[in-house]
Amino acid sequence: MAIGAFVTLTPKVGAAAELLERTVDVIADVRTEPGNLMSVTLRDPDQPEKIFLFEIYRDQAAIAAHKVAAHSVEKGPAVHALFGEPLHTAWFETVDWPEDPRS
């Protein structure tokens, strides 16, 4: 069963633009991971400083691989340094995700 994640990123004061830029760059890399089925960067027009990520991974193994992927290890610390508070991740079980949406 595919696993969904909704991640909330809150930047330090004055770091919103850089956090958005770096996040978009990392998400482009995440989309190339074999176990990543979808990754999208979102922003609420009423809270433009906050960044939201919607991601779907094939399984727990894909999530584990994501955490140790070269781009996560290399770019992650610079992104995390821009957080004004710890990131928040809500995890979800997918209910009707197709078996292989890329085929």
Buried (B, 14 or more C-beta within 10 A) or exposed (E): EBBBBBBBBBBBEEBBEBBBEBBEBBBEBBEEBEBBBBBEBEEEEEEEBBBBBBBBBBEEEBBEBBEEBEBBEEBBEEBEEBBBEEEEEEEEEEEEBEEEEEE
